[in-house]
Amino acid sequence: MNNSKPIIGKDDIADLPLFNLEEVKVKIDSGAYTSTIHCSVVEETAEGLHVVFLDEEESAYTGESMYFKKFKQKKVRSSSGEMQNRYVIEGDILLFGEKHSTEFTLSKRDLMRYPVLLGRKLLSTRFLIDTTLSNESYKYKTRTT
């Protein structure tokens, strides 16, 4: 059987162009519905939703303040099982040379190993997952650049 979906591993390294982030560590999480990104700052201001992605511990951290006019909030069950109200923004991620648009919930993930989780909403129709593999999209990127 010839399947045209790329095979992604348990984790990867990806670019998020709309957020000006390059080579961010991501965890593939088929148990999560939405994708999530770690933010050191998330606050509503007169200019919009003020966000600083990642933190100084991450090599991809830029410290850049970004403002989003378009955002919403939704209730999400955290990994610890508690319901949280999180901000949600649209973004994109570059995997296997293709840009994929998706929603990202904004969360403090500073205690987690990966600053970005990719959930089923992004993964299910686009990729097959093989948990024995790692960094498949990043390997593709380094072969083609």
Order of alpha helices (4+ residues) and beta strands (2+ residues): beta-beta-beta-beta-beta-beta-beta-beta-beta-beta-alpha-beta-alpha
